[in-house]
Each structure stands twice: as C-alpha cells, then as structure tokens.
Amino acid sequence: MDGRPVAFSKEERKQSFCGVKGETLIDFGQGPTIYQDLSACESFKEIIGAEYTDCNREYYEKTLRNEPGIFDWTTVIQAVCDLEGKGTTVDEKREKLKKTVTKIIKCDLNKRNPVEPLVLPRVDCVMAIGCLECARDLDSFCDALKNISSLLKVGGHLIIAELLNCTYYLVGGTRFSCVTLTEEFMRNAITDAGFAIIDLEVQARKPDKEQYKMFDHDSSIFVLARKLQYIEVGKDSI
C-alpha cells in the first residue's frame, strides 16, 4: 500500500492501546490503510477516520466492505490478532473494525478546525500515523499538531508515529518531499502543544534496499502522550 514500515507501528500500537481506552478516537491521515486501526477498534467504541483525499476515503470504505480487487490484509490482520493473544480470528477482527469505524470524513490539518465544516465534540484520543511529516515545513507541522489537538479532551491521548530524518518518499514512481523531523524536534513540538509524553520509542530502520528506494529515513518514532491543558492560539483556546 503506502510502503511504510508496518511492523514497528503494529507492535507499538498494540502496547499503547493496552492502557488507552475511551469512547471515540479520530484517526487523522487515515489513508487507504487499515493496520493502524486494528488494535484501536478493541479499545474504543467508535473510530472516526479523517482523511484529506477522496480516493483514500473511498478505498478505506471498500476495504471495510471487503470488496473484490482490494489489497489483501489477511496476513497483517492475523499478525495483529496473534500479538493481542485473545484468540480473535481474522473474520472477527474484520467485523469488529467495520462496526467500530462509524464514519470517514474529509479533513484539512491546515485549518484551525481540521474537520470543517463539521463541528465535533472533543474526543478521548487522536492518532496520526505517517501523516504530519507531509507538512510543508516545521512551523506547519507544529500548527497541524495543535489543530488536531483542538479536537482532544484534556486528559485525552495523542498517538503519533513518523519517519525521522526523511526528505522524500515515492508513491507509484512519483517523488514527494516531506519535512525532516528529529527526535529532539518531536519532543519539543509535542510538549509545546500542551502534552506530557508517556512513552517515546525510536527504532532504526532495517537494511532493506527496496525500502531505501521508497524512503530515505534513518529511523521511526512512536509517541504516546497525554493532553495536559488547552493552549492559547490567537484568540482561541485549543
């Protein structure tokens, strides 16, 4: 699918959701992939997908319906079920995900309300996996982080995973640039946005020649944080 390293996020998300539960989670930059929601659907009663491209939203919906011709997620789903150790079958996990993802909406993380024109109540958790690194620059990254934080309750959790020291990625032979992130920057950006970091893990990339053609990052970062306070941005408190 998007070619991103899945194993790191799979294990880390399984561990993070062991202690993070609630009513509603918003998955920002959901993309066409379901792997990031496979453990989340066991910890939250509702998942709202927020995605900026029409084609990705449509593909995710096709995946939920298990339509012919879509990517086969069976191996990944089975791996998540094995990690969770509850004896859940692939079909049971598919059905659980389908019931939990209640809507997939359009978003723009550059807006103060990233799901405009909708006005949503603040939720228990926001998640962004491989999303904010597509920001134009570091300032835009920080703004986007604060914007998604505006939809999170105080005491709620942020789950974020990004590539570190990456300058580009390839999709279908087309090269896209991404903002270059470091661990220090990530720590500062998250705390400056009003969060306390609960867990932060950095994992060096594996020597995979094919993957090097798609991304030039040297490591991945996974962060679980809790929102401590609303912060003032202009005249608004988010």
C-alpha positions in Angstrom: 0.0 0.0 0.0 1.8 3.2 1.1 5.1 1.3 1.6 5.6 2.4 5.2 7.3 0.2 7.8 4.4 -1.7 9.4 6.0 -4.0 12.0 7.2 -1.1 14.2 3.9 0.6 14.5 2.0 -2.7 14.8 3.8 -3.8 18.0 4.0 -0.3 19.5 0.3 0.4 18.9 -0.6 -2.9 20.5 1.3 -1.9 23.6 -0.1 1.6 23.7 -3.7 0.5 23.4 -3.2 -1.7 26.5 -3.7 1.3 28.6 -5.5 3.8 26.4 -9.3 3.4 26.1 -12.3 5.5 25.6 -15.4 6.3 23.6 -14.1 7.9 20.5 -10.8 8.0 18.6 -10.1 10.2 15.5 -7.6 8.7 13.1 -6.1 11.6 11.1 -4.5 10.9 7.8 -6.2 7.6 7.8 -5.1 6.9 4.2 -6.2 3.7 2.4 -4.7 1.5 5.1 -6.4 -0.2 8.0 -3.5 -1.5 10.0 -3.4 1.5 12.3 -7.0 0.8 13.4 -6.8 -2.9 14.0 -5.9 -2.6 17.7 -7.7 0.7 18.2 -11.0 -0.9 17.4 -10.7 -3.1 20.6 -10.1 -0.1 22.8 -12.6 2.5 21.5 -16.3 2.2 20.9 -16.1 4.5 17.9 -13.4 5.4 15.4 -13.8 8.4 13.1 -11.5 8.3 10.1 -10.3 11.7 8.9 -8.6 11.7 5.5 -7.8 14.5 3.1 -8.1 12.7 -0.3 -11.3 11.4 -1.8 -9.6 8.3 -3.3 -8.2 7.2 0.1 -11.5 7.6 1.8 -13.2 5.6 -0.9 -10.6 2.9 -0.8 -10.8 2.5 3.0 -14.6 2.1 2.7 -14.1 -0.5 0.0 -11.7 -2.3 2.4 -14.3 -2.3 5.2 -16.8 -3.8 2.7 -14.1 -6.4 1.7 -14.8 -5.7 -2.0 -13.1 -7.7 -4.7 -9.8 -6.3 -6.0 -8.7 -4.5 -2.8 -5.4 -5.2 -1.1 -5.4 -8.4 0.9 -4.8 -7.5 4.6 -5.2 -11.1 5.9 -1.6 -11.6 6.9 -1.5 -8.2 8.7 -4.8 -8.8 10.5 -3.6 -12.3 11.6 -0.4 -10.8 12.9 -2.3 -8.3 15.0 -4.6 -11.0 16.3 -1.5 -13.0 17.3 0.0 -10.0 19.1 -3.2 -9.4 21.0 -3.3 -13.0 22.1 -7.1 -13.2 22.6 -7.8 -15.9 20.0 -9.6 -13.5 17.7 -10.0 -14.7 14.2 -9.4 -12.7 11.0 -13.1 -12.6 10.2 -14.0 -11.5 13.7 -11.4 -8.7 13.6 -12.7 -7.5 10.2 -16.2 -7.4 11.5 -15.1 -5.5 14.7 -13.3 -2.9 12.6 -16.3 -2.5 10.3 -18.6 -1.9 13.3 -16.2 0.5 15.1 -15.3 2.8 12.2 -18.6 4.7 12.1 -17.6 7.4 9.6 -14.8 8.5 7.3 -14.7 12.3 6.9 -12.7 14.9 4.9 -10.1 16.8 6.8 -7.6 19.6 6.3 -5.0 19.8 9.0 -4.0 23.3 8.0 -7.3 24.6 9.4 -7.9 25.5 13.0 -10.8 23.1 12.9 -9.4 20.3 10.7 -12.8 18.7 10.1 -14.5 21.9 9.0 -17.4 22.5 8.3 -18.2 19.8 10.8 -18.1 20.7 14.5 -17.3 17.6 16.6 -17.2 17.2 20.3 -13.8 16.7 21.8 -12.7 13.1 21.8 -10.7 10.8 24.0 -7.8 10.1 21.6 -6.4 11.4 18.3 -4.0 9.4 16.2 -1.8 10.4 13.3 0.4 7.7 11.7 2.8 8.9 9.0 0.7 12.0 8.4 2.1 15.2 9.9 5.5 14.6 8.2 3.9 15.7 5.0 3.7 19.2 6.3 5.2 22.0 4.3 7.8 22.9 7.0 8.4 22.6 10.7 6.1 25.5 11.6 3.3 23.9 9.6 3.9 20.6 11.4 3.5 22.4 14.8 0.4 24.2 13.6 -1.1 20.9 12.3 -0.3 19.2 15.6 -2.1 22.0 17.6 -5.0 21.8 15.2 -5.7 18.1 15.7 -5.2 18.7 19.5 -8.1 21.1 19.4 -10.4 18.1 19.0 -8.9 16.3 22.0 -10.2 16.5 25.6 -7.8 17.5 28.4 -6.6 14.1 29.8 -7.1 12.5 26.4 -4.3 10.8 24.5 -2.2 11.5 21.4 -0.7 8.7 19.4 1.7 9.7 16.7 4.3 7.9 14.6 6.5 9.5 12.0 9.7 8.9 10.0 12.9 10.6 11.2 15.4 12.4 9.0 13.4 11.7 5.9 13.4 14.1 3.0 11.3 12.3 0.4 9.1 9.3 -0.3 7.9 7.6 -3.5 4.4 6.6 -4.4 3.8 5.0 -7.8 7.1 6.3 -9.1 6.2 9.9 -8.1 8.6 11.6 -5.6 7.1 13.7 -2.8 9.0 15.8 -0.3 8.4 15.7 3.4 9.6 17.8 6.3 12.7 16.5 8.0 12.0 15.6 11.6 14.3 14.8 14.5 13.7 13.2 17.9 14.5 16.5 19.7 12.1 18.4 17.5 9.3 15.9 18.1 9.8 16.0 21.8 9.7 19.8 21.8 6.7 20.1 19.4 4.6 17.7 21.4 5.3 19.3 24.8 4.8 22.8 23.4 1.4 21.7 22.2 0.3 21.0 25.8 1.1 17.3 26.1 3.1 15.2 28.6 5.0 12.4 26.8 4.1 9.0 28.3 6.1 6.8 26.0 8.5 7.6 23.2 10.3 4.9 21.1 12.8 5.3 18.3 13.6 2.4 16.1 16.4 2.4 13.5 15.3 1.3 10.0 16.3 -2.2 8.8 18.7 -2.5 5.9 16.2 -3.1 3.1 17.4 -2.0 -0.3 13.9 -1.9 -1.8 12.6 0.2 1.1 15.5 2.6 0.6 14.2 3.4 -2.9 10.9 4.5 -1.3 12.0 6.4 1.7 15.4 7.9 2.8 14.6 8.0 6.6 17.1 6.5 9.1 14.6 5.7 11.9 11.0 5.8 13.0 9.5 7.4 16.1 6.4 6.4 18.1 4.9 8.7 20.7 2.1 8.3 23.2 1.2 11.5 25.1 -1.5 12.9 27.3 -3.0 16.3 26.9 -2.4 18.4 30.0 -4.1 21.7 29.1 -5.7 23.8 26.5 -3.3 26.2 24.9 -3.9 29.7 23.6 -3.6 30.2 19.8 -4.6 33.7 18.8 -8.0 34.3 20.4 -8.8 30.6 20.6 -8.1 28.1 23.3 -7.4 24.6 21.9 
